[in-house]
Amino acid sequence: MCNELFSLRDKVAIITGTGKGLGKSMAIEDLSGVVVFLASSASDYVAGQVICVDGGFSIR
């Protein structure tokens, strides 16, 4: 499913008329740090948060 979503990223950028926040498209590997953090005990007290991993797209 992730591969299918990531294959749409360039189409979405064209449709929304926006570029890439950090100047490159996001790869699946770019999510690995957040996934590891959330799966570890370091995130035990993280609750009810939205962690936005979008390379700055949302602040444009």
N, CA, C and O atoms as a Maestro MAE file, in Angstrom:
{
 s_m_m2io_version
 :::
 2.0.0
}

f_m_ct {
 s_m_title
 :::
 protein
 m_atom[240] {
  # First column is atom index #
  i_m_mmod_type
  r_m_x_coord
  r_m_y_coord
  r_m_z_coord
  i_m_residue_number
  s_m_chain_name
  s_m_pdb_residue_name
  s_m_pdb_atom_name
  i_m_atomic_number
  :::
  1 25 0.814 -1.188 0.000 1 A "MET " " N  " 7
  2 3 0.000 0.000 0.000 1 A "MET " " CA " 6
  3 2 0.866 1.263 0.000 1 A "MET " " C  " 6
  4 15 0.567 2.223 -0.711 1 A "MET " " O  " 8
  5 25 1.928 1.262 0.790 2 A "CYS " " N  " 7
  6 3 2.810 2.439 0.825 2 A "CYS " " CA " 6
  7 2 3.401 2.718 -0.546 2 A "CYS " " C  " 6
  8 15 3.470 3.871 -0.973 2 A "CYS " " O  " 8
  9 25 3.826 1.676 -1.233 3 A "ASN " " N  " 7
  10 3 4.412 1.872 -2.560 3 A "ASN " " CA " 6
  11 2 3.411 2.512 -3.506 3 A "ASN " " C  " 6
  12 15 3.778 3.361 -4.318 3 A "ASN " " O  " 8
  13 25 2.143 2.110 -3.407 4 A "GLU " " N  " 7
  14 3 1.116 2.688 -4.266 4 A "GLU " " CA " 6
  15 2 0.905 4.161 -3.943 4 A "GLU " " C  " 6
  16 15 0.740 4.982 -4.845 4 A "GLU " " O  " 8
  17 25 0.911 4.495 -2.654 5 A "LEU " " N  " 7
  18 3 0.745 5.891 -2.258 5 A "LEU " " CA " 6
  19 2 1.922 6.741 -2.710 5 A "LEU " " C  " 6
  20 15 1.731 7.850 -3.209 5 A "LEU " " O  " 8
  21 25 3.131 6.233 -2.540 6 A "PHE " " N  " 7
  22 3 4.315 6.997 -2.932 6 A "PHE " " CA " 6
  23 2 4.410 7.150 -4.446 6 A "PHE " " C  " 6
  24 15 5.016 8.107 -4.928 6 A "PHE " " O  " 8
  25 25 3.827 6.229 -5.201 7 A "SER " " N  " 7
  26 3 3.861 6.357 -6.658 7 A "SER " " CA " 6
  27 2 2.969 7.502 -7.137 7 A "SER " " C  " 6
  28 15 3.104 7.959 -8.272 7 A "SER " " O  " 8
  29 25 2.071 7.962 -6.290 8 A "LEU " " N  " 7
  30 3 1.169 9.055 -6.652 8 A "LEU " " CA " 6
  31 2 1.707 10.437 -6.291 8 A "LEU " " C  " 6
  32 15 1.077 11.438 -6.630 8 A "LEU " " O  " 8
  33 25 2.842 10.522 -5.619 9 A "ARG " " N  " 7
  34 3 3.312 11.799 -5.076 9 A "ARG " " CA " 6
  35 2 3.502 12.875 -6.133 9 A "ARG " " C  " 6
  36 15 3.161 14.032 -5.888 9 A "ARG " " O  " 8
  37 25 4.032 12.536 -7.291 10 A "ASP " " N  " 7
  38 3 4.243 13.550 -8.324 10 A "ASP " " CA " 6
  39 2 2.921 14.013 -8.921 10 A "ASP " " C  " 6
  40 15 2.762 15.189 -9.249 10 A "ASP " " O  " 8
  41 25 1.970 13.089 -9.064 11 A "LYS " " N  " 7
  42 3 0.649 13.464 -9.560 11 A "LYS " " CA " 6
  43 2 -0.043 14.404 -8.585 11 A "LYS " " C  " 6
  44 15 -0.684 15.370 -8.998 11 A "LYS " " O  " 8
  45 25 0.084 14.126 -7.304 12 A "VAL " " N  " 7
  46 3 -0.527 14.984 -6.287 12 A "VAL " " CA " 6
  47 2 0.098 16.374 -6.323 12 A "VAL " " C  " 6
  48 15 -0.616 17.370 -6.200 12 A "VAL " " O  " 8
  49 25 1.408 16.462 -6.488 13 A "ALA " " N  " 7
  50 3 2.086 17.760 -6.560 13 A "ALA " " CA " 6
  51 2 1.584 18.569 -7.746 13 A "ALA " " C  " 6
  52 15 1.428 19.786 -7.647 13 A "ALA " " O  " 8
  53 25 1.333 17.908 -8.856 14 A "ILE " " N  " 7
  54 3 0.825 18.601 -10.038 14 A "ILE " " CA " 6
  55 2 -0.602 19.077 -9.798 14 A "ILE " " C  " 6
  56 15 -0.942 20.213 -10.127 14 A "ILE " " O  " 8
  57 25 -1.435 18.216 -9.227 15 A "ILE " " N  " 7
  58 3 -2.841 18.551 -8.985 15 A "ILE " " CA " 6
  59 2 -2.970 19.703 -7.999 15 A "ILE " " C  " 6
  60 15 -3.769 20.615 -8.213 15 A "ILE " " O  " 8
  61 25 -2.198 19.670 -6.927 16 A "THR " " N  " 7
  62 3 -2.294 20.711 -5.906 16 A "THR " " CA " 6
  63 2 -1.546 21.972 -6.292 16 A "THR " " C  " 6
  64 15 -1.705 23.011 -5.650 16 A "THR " " O  " 8
  65 25 -0.732 21.892 -7.336 17 A "GLY " " N  " 7
  66 3 0.010 23.055 -7.793 17 A "GLY " " CA " 6
  67 2 1.139 23.456 -6.869 17 A "GLY " " C  " 6
  68 15 1.562 24.612 -6.867 17 A "GLY " " O  " 8
  69 25 1.623 22.526 -6.094 18 A "THR " " N  " 7
  70 3 2.687 22.840 -5.146 18 A "THR " " CA " 6
  71 2 3.925 22.038 -5.473 18 A "THR " " C  " 6
  72 15 3.864 20.993 -6.121 18 A "THR " " O  " 8
  73 25 5.025 22.541 -5.020 19 A "GLY " " N  " 7
  74 3 6.293 21.841 -5.189 19 A "GLY " " CA " 6
  75 2 6.598 20.973 -3.990 19 A "GLY " " C  " 6
  76 15 5.710 20.587 -3.231 19 A "GLY " " O  " 8
  77 25 7.847 20.683 -3.843 20 A "LYS " " N  " 7
  78 3 8.309 19.825 -2.756 20 A "LYS " " CA " 6
  79 2 8.971 20.707 -1.710 20 A "LYS " " C  " 6
  80 15 9.858 21.498 -2.033 20 A "LYS " " O  " 8
  81 25 8.548 20.578 -0.463 21 A "GLY " " N  " 7
  82 3 9.028 21.435 0.616 21 A "GLY " " CA " 6
  83 2 10.540 21.505 0.744 21 A "GLY " " C  " 6
  84 15 11.095 22.596 0.875 21 A "GLY " " O  " 8
  85 25 11.206 20.380 0.708 22 A "LEU " " N  " 7
  86 3 12.663 20.348 0.856 22 A "LEU " " CA " 6
  87 2 13.379 20.196 -0.477 22 A "LEU " " C  " 6
  88 15 14.589 19.971 -0.508 22 A "LEU " " O  " 8
  89 25 12.650 20.315 -1.573 23 A "GLY " " N  " 7
  90 3 13.263 20.249 -2.884 23 A "GLY " " CA " 6
  91 2 13.407 18.852 -3.450 23 A "GLY " " C  " 6
  92 15 14.033 18.672 -4.494 23 A "GLY " " O  " 8
  93 25 12.839 17.856 -2.781 24 A "LYS " " N  " 7
  94 3 12.891 16.490 -3.308 24 A "LYS " " CA " 6
  95 2 11.639 15.753 -2.871 24 A "LYS " " C  " 6
  96 15 11.007 16.108 -1.876 24 A "LYS " " O  " 8
  97 25 11.296 14.741 -3.614 25 A "SER " " N  " 7
  98 3 10.158 13.911 -3.240 25 A "SER " " CA " 6
  99 2 10.531 13.040 -2.058 25 A "SER " " C  " 6
  100 15 11.682 12.627 -1.913 25 A "SER " " O  " 8
  101 25 9.556 12.768 -1.223 26 A "MET " " N  " 7
  102 3 9.798 11.943 -0.042 26 A "MET " " CA " 6
  103 2 9.861 10.475 -0.441 26 A "MET " " C  " 6
  104 15 9.066 10.008 -1.256 26 A "MET " " O  " 8
  105 25 10.802 9.762 0.133 27 A "ALA " " N  " 7
  106 3 10.941 8.323 -0.094 27 A "ALA " " CA " 6
  107 2 10.421 7.577 1.132 27 A "ALA " " C  " 6
  108 15 10.313 8.150 2.216 27 A "ALA " " O  " 8
  109 25 10.109 6.331 0.958 28 A "ILE " " N  " 7
  110 3 9.630 5.509 2.069 28 A "ILE " " CA " 6
  111 2 10.641 5.525 3.210 28 A "ILE " " C  " 6
  112 15 10.257 5.526 4.379 28 A "ILE " " O  " 8
  113 25 11.922 5.535 2.878 29 A "GLU " " N  " 7
  114 3 12.974 5.529 3.897 29 A "GLU " " CA " 6
  115 2 12.943 6.781 4.776 29 A "GLU " " C  " 6
  116 15 13.440 6.758 5.902 29 A "GLU " " O  " 8
  117 25 12.365 7.866 4.272 30 A "ASP " " N  " 7
  118 3 12.291 9.099 5.048 30 A "ASP " " CA " 6
  119 2 11.371 8.971 6.258 30 A "ASP " " C  " 6
  120 15 11.443 9.787 7.176 30 A "ASP " " O  " 8
  121 25 10.526 7.980 6.269 31 A "LEU " " N  " 7
  122 3 9.620 7.746 7.397 31 A "LEU " " CA " 6
  123 2 10.216 6.842 8.459 31 A "LEU " " C  " 6
  124 15 9.670 6.741 9.557 31 A "LEU " " O  " 8
  125 25 11.315 6.189 8.158 32 A "SER " " N  " 7
  126 3 11.834 5.150 9.050 32 A "SER " " CA " 6
  127 2 12.183 5.668 10.439 32 A "SER " " C  " 6
  128 15 11.946 4.966 11.422 32 A "SER " " O  " 8
  129 25 12.732 6.862 10.553 33 A "GLY " " N  " 7
  130 3 13.083 7.400 11.864 33 A "GLY " " CA " 6
  131 2 11.877 7.573 12.764 33 A "GLY " " C  " 6
  132 15 11.928 7.243 13.948 33 A "GLY " " O  " 8
  133 25 10.794 8.088 12.209 34 A "VAL " " N  " 7
  134 3 9.568 8.276 12.986 34 A "VAL " " CA " 6
  135 2 8.961 6.937 13.361 34 A "VAL " " C  " 6
  136 15 8.484 6.762 14.482 34 A "VAL " " O  " 8
  137 25 8.974 6.001 12.441 35 A "VAL " " N  " 7
  138 3 8.424 4.671 12.722 35 A "VAL " " CA " 6
  139 2 9.207 3.993 13.835 35 A "VAL " " C  " 6
  140 15 8.616 3.414 14.746 35 A "VAL " " O  " 8
  141 25 10.532 4.060 13.769 36 A "VAL " " N  " 7
  142 3 11.371 3.454 14.811 36 A "VAL " " CA " 6
  143 2 11.109 4.129 16.156 36 A "VAL " " C  " 6
  144 15 10.990 3.451 17.176 36 A "VAL " " O  " 8
  145 25 11.019 5.450 16.162 37 A "PHE " " N  " 7
  146 3 10.735 6.176 17.399 37 A "PHE " " CA " 6
  147 2 9.402 5.749 17.997 37 A "PHE " " C  " 6
  148 15 9.326 5.452 19.189 37 A "PHE " " O  " 8
  149 25 8.355 5.714 17.186 38 A "LEU " " N  " 7
  150 3 7.032 5.360 17.701 38 A "LEU " " CA " 6
  151 2 6.953 3.910 18.159 38 A "LEU " " C  " 6
  152 15 6.168 3.581 19.049 38 A "LEU " " O  " 8
  153 25 7.757 3.044 17.558 39 A "ALA " " N  " 7
  154 3 7.760 1.631 17.945 39 A "ALA " " CA " 6
  155 2 8.633 1.372 19.170 39 A "ALA " " C  " 6
  156 15 8.576 0.288 19.751 39 A "ALA " " O  " 8
  157 25 9.434 2.350 19.565 40 A "SER " " N  " 7
  158 3 10.356 2.150 20.687 40 A "SER " " CA " 6
  159 2 9.756 2.653 21.999 40 A "SER " " C  " 6
  160 15 8.715 3.309 22.018 40 A "SER " " O  " 8
  161 25 10.434 2.331 23.077 41 A "SER " " N  " 7
  162 3 9.985 2.792 24.393 41 A "SER " " CA " 6
  163 2 10.197 4.294 24.571 41 A "SER " " C  " 6
  164 15 9.655 4.883 25.507 41 A "SER " " O  " 8
  165 25 10.966 4.914 23.702 42 A "ALA " " N  " 7
  166 3 11.177 6.362 23.780 42 A "ALA " " CA " 6
  167 2 9.880 7.138 23.569 42 A "ALA " " C  " 6
  168 15 9.777 8.296 23.973 42 A "ALA " " O  " 8
  169 25 8.902 6.514 22.947 43 A "SER " " N  " 7
  170 3 7.627 7.187 22.688 43 A "SER " " CA " 6
  171 2 6.530 6.765 23.663 43 A "SER " " C  " 6
  172 15 5.352 7.013 23.408 43 A "SER " " O  " 8
  173 25 6.901 6.133 24.771 44 A "ASP " " N  " 7
  174 3 5.897 5.635 25.720 44 A "ASP " " CA " 6
  175 2 4.934 6.711 26.207 44 A "ASP " " C  " 6
  176 15 3.763 6.415 26.445 44 A "ASP " " O  " 8
  177 25 5.387 7.929 26.359 45 A "TYR " " N  " 7
  178 3 4.528 8.984 26.874 45 A "TYR " " CA " 6
  179 2 4.034 9.940 25.791 45 A "TYR " " C  " 6
  180 15 3.563 11.036 26.094 45 A "TYR " " O  " 8
  181 25 4.139 9.534 24.558 46 A "VAL " " N  " 7
  182 3 3.584 10.307 23.454 46 A "VAL " " CA " 6
  183 2 2.165 9.814 23.232 46 A "VAL " " C  " 6
  184 15 1.941 8.642 22.928 46 A "VAL " " O  " 8
  185 25 1.221 10.713 23.385 47 A "ALA " " N  " 7
  186 3 -0.187 10.337 23.220 47 A "ALA " " CA " 6
  187 2 -0.951 11.497 22.580 47 A "ALA " " C  " 6
  188 15 -0.753 12.658 22.938 47 A "ALA " " O  " 8
  189 25 -1.805 11.173 21.652 48 A "GLY " " N  " 7
  190 3 -2.676 12.166 21.045 48 A "GLY " " CA " 6
  191 2 -1.960 13.233 20.244 48 A "GLY " " C  " 6
  192 15 -2.406 14.380 20.217 48 A "GLY " " O  " 8
  193 25 -0.874 12.891 19.598 49 A "GLN " " N  " 7
  194 3 -0.106 13.854 18.818 49 A "GLN " " CA " 6
  195 2 -0.177 13.524 17.333 49 A "GLN " " C  " 6
  196 15 -0.303 12.365 16.939 49 A "GLN " " O  " 8
  197 25 -0.095 14.548 16.540 50 A "VAL " " N  " 7
  198 3 0.029 14.382 15.099 50 A "VAL " " CA " 6
  199 2 1.481 14.686 14.754 50 A "VAL " " C  " 6
  200 15 1.952 15.805 14.958 50 A "VAL " " O  " 8
  201 25 2.176 13.703 14.241 51 A "ILE " " N  " 7
  202 3 3.568 13.890 13.834 51 A "ILE " " CA " 6
  203 2 3.570 13.993 12.314 51 A "ILE " " C  " 6
  204 15 3.379 13.007 11.603 51 A "ILE " " O  " 8
  205 25 3.786 15.186 11.850 52 A "CYS " " N  " 7
  206 3 3.697 15.467 10.421 52 A "CYS " " CA " 6
  207 2 5.067 15.258 9.776 52 A "CYS " " C  " 6
  208 15 6.003 16.015 10.031 52 A "CYS " " O  " 8
  209 25 5.174 14.244 8.953 53 A "VAL " " N  " 7
  210 3 6.414 13.955 8.235 53 A "VAL " " CA " 6
  211 2 6.136 14.228 6.759 53 A "VAL " " C  " 6
  212 15 5.759 13.333 6.003 53 A "VAL " " O  " 8
  213 25 6.332 15.486 6.370 54 A "ASP " " N  " 7
  214 3 6.008 15.853 4.992 54 A "ASP " " CA " 6
  215 2 7.068 16.726 4.330 54 A "ASP " " C  " 6
  216 15 6.822 17.299 3.268 54 A "ASP " " O  " 8
  217 25 8.232 16.833 4.940 55 A "GLY " " N  " 7
  218 3 9.324 17.589 4.335 55 A "GLY " " CA " 6
  219 2 9.051 19.074 4.190 55 A "GLY " " C  " 6
  220 15 9.638 19.726 3.326 55 A "GLY " " O  " 8
  221 25 8.183 19.614 5.007 56 A "GLY " " N  " 7
  222 3 7.874 21.033 4.952 56 A "GLY " " CA " 6
  223 2 6.722 21.397 4.039 56 A "GLY " " C  " 6
  224 15 6.401 22.577 3.896 56 A "GLY " " O  " 8
  225 25 6.094 20.414 3.420 57 A "PHE " " N  " 7
  226 3 4.990 20.654 2.495 57 A "PHE " " CA " 6
  227 2 3.847 21.407 3.169 57 A "PHE " " C  " 6
  228 15 3.242 22.288 2.559 57 A "PHE " " O  " 8
  229 25 3.547 21.069 4.421 58 A "SER " " N  " 7
  230 3 2.379 21.648 5.096 58 A "SER " " CA " 6
  231 2 2.565 23.114 5.485 58 A "SER " " C  " 6
  232 15 1.576 23.792 5.763 58 A "SER " " O  " 8
  233 25 3.785 23.621 5.516 59 A "ILE " " N  " 7
  234 3 3.989 25.014 5.899 59 A "ILE " " CA " 6
  235 2 4.086 25.952 4.707 59 A "ILE " " C  " 6
  236 15 4.285 27.153 4.889 59 A "ILE " " O  " 8
  237 25 3.953 25.447 3.522 60 A "ARG " " N  " 7
  238 3 4.040 26.273 2.313 60 A "ARG " " CA " 6
  239 2 2.777 27.023 2.079 60 A "ARG " " C  " 6
  240 15 2.672 27.769 1.105 60 A "ARG " " O  " 8
  :::
 }
 m_bond[239] {
  # First column is bond index #
  i_m_from
  i_m_to
  i_m_order
  :::
  1 1 2 1
  2 2 3 1
  3 3 4 2
  4 3 5 1
  5 5 6 1
  6 6 7 1
  7 7 8 2
  8 7 9 1
  9 9 10 1
  10 10 11 1
  11 11 12 2
  12 11 13 1
  13 13 14 1
  14 14 15 1
  15 15 16 2
  16 15 17 1
  17 17 18 1
  18 18 19 1
  19 19 20 2
  20 19 21 1
  21 21 22 1
  22 22 23 1
  23 23 24 2
  24 23 25 1
  25 25 26 1
  26 26 27 1
  27 27 28 2
  28 27 29 1
  29 29 30 1
  30 30 31 1
  31 31 32 2
  32 31 33 1
  33 33 34 1
  34 34 35 1
  35 35 36 2
  36 35 37 1
  37 37 38 1
  38 38 39 1
  39 39 40 2
  40 39 41 1
  41 41 42 1
  42 42 43 1
  43 43 44 2
  44 43 45 1
  45 45 46 1
  46 46 47 1
  47 47 48 2
  48 47 49 1
  49 49 50 1
  50 50 51 1
  51 51 52 2
  52 51 53 1
  53 53 54 1
  54 54 55 1
  55 55 56 2
  56 55 57 1
  57 57 58 1
  58 58 59 1
  59 59 60 2
  60 59 61 1
  61 61 62 1
  62 62 63 1
  63 63 64 2
  64 63 65 1
  65 65 66 1
  66 66 67 1
  67 67 68 2
  68 67 69 1
  69 69 70 1
  70 70 71 1
  71 71 72 2
  72 71 73 1
  73 73 74 1
  74 74 75 1
  75 75 76 2
  76 75 77 1
  77 77 78 1
  78 78 79 1
  79 79 80 2
  80 79 81 1
  81 81 82 1
  82 82 83 1
  83 83 84 2
  84 83 85 1
  85 85 86 1
  86 86 87 1
  87 87 88 2
  88 87 89 1
  89 89 90 1
  90 90 91 1
  91 91 92 2
  92 91 93 1
  93 93 94 1
  94 94 95 1
  95 95 96 2
  96 95 97 1
  97 97 98 1
  98 98 99 1
  99 99 100 2
  100 99 101 1
  101 101 102 1
  102 102 103 1
  103 103 104 2
  104 103 105 1
  105 105 106 1
  106 106 107 1
  107 107 108 2
  108 107 109 1
  109 109 110 1
  110 110 111 1
  111 111 112 2
  112 111 113 1
  113 113 114 1
  114 114 115 1
  115 115 116 2
  116 115 117 1
  117 117 118 1
  118 118 119 1
  119 119 120 2
  120 119 121 1
  121 121 122 1
  122 122 123 1
  123 123 124 2
  124 123 125 1
  125 125 126 1
  126 126 127 1
  127 127 128 2
  128 127 129 1
  129 129 130 1
  130 130 131 1
  131 131 132 2
  132 131 133 1
  133 133 134 1
  134 134 135 1
  135 135 136 2
  136 135 137 1
  137 137 138 1
  138 138 139 1
  139 139 140 2
  140 139 141 1
  141 141 142 1
  142 142 143 1
  143 143 144 2
  144 143 145 1
  145 145 146 1
  146 146 147 1
  147 147 148 2
  148 147 149 1
  149 149 150 1
  150 150 151 1
  151 151 152 2
  152 151 153 1
  153 153 154 1
  154 154 155 1
  155 155 156 2
  156 155 157 1
  157 157 158 1
  158 158 159 1
  159 159 160 2
  160 159 161 1
  161 161 162 1
  162 162 163 1
  163 163 164 2
  164 163 165 1
  165 165 166 1
  166 166 167 1
  167 167 168 2
  168 167 169 1
  169 169 170 1
  170 170 171 1
  171 171 172 2
  172 171 173 1
  173 173 174 1
  174 174 175 1
  175 175 176 2
  176 175 177 1
  177 177 178 1
  178 178 179 1
  179 179 180 2
  180 179 181 1
  181 181 182 1
  182 182 183 1
  183 183 184 2
  184 183 185 1
  185 185 186 1
  186 186 187 1
  187 187 188 2
  188 187 189 1
  189 189 190 1
  190 190 191 1
  191 191 192 2
  192 191 193 1
  193 193 194 1
  194 194 195 1
  195 195 196 2
  196 195 197 1
  197 197 198 1
  198 198 199 1
  199 199 200 2
  200 199 201 1
  201 201 202 1
  202 202 203 1
  203 203 204 2
  204 203 205 1
  205 205 206 1
  206 206 207 1
  207 207 208 2
  208 207 209 1
  209 209 210 1
  210 210 211 1
  211 211 212 2
  212 211 213 1
  213 213 214 1
  214 214 215 1
  215 215 216 2
  216 215 217 1
  217 217 218 1
  218 218 219 1
  219 219 220 2
  220 219 221 1
  221 221 222 1
  222 222 223 1
  223 223 224 2
  224 223 225 1
  225 225 226 1
  226 226 227 1
  227 227 228 2
  228 227 229 1
  229 229 230 1
  230 230 231 1
  231 231 232 2
  232 231 233 1
  233 233 234 1
  234 234 235 1
  235 235 236 2
  236 235 237 1
  237 237 238 1
  238 238 239 1
  239 239 240 2
  :::
 }
}
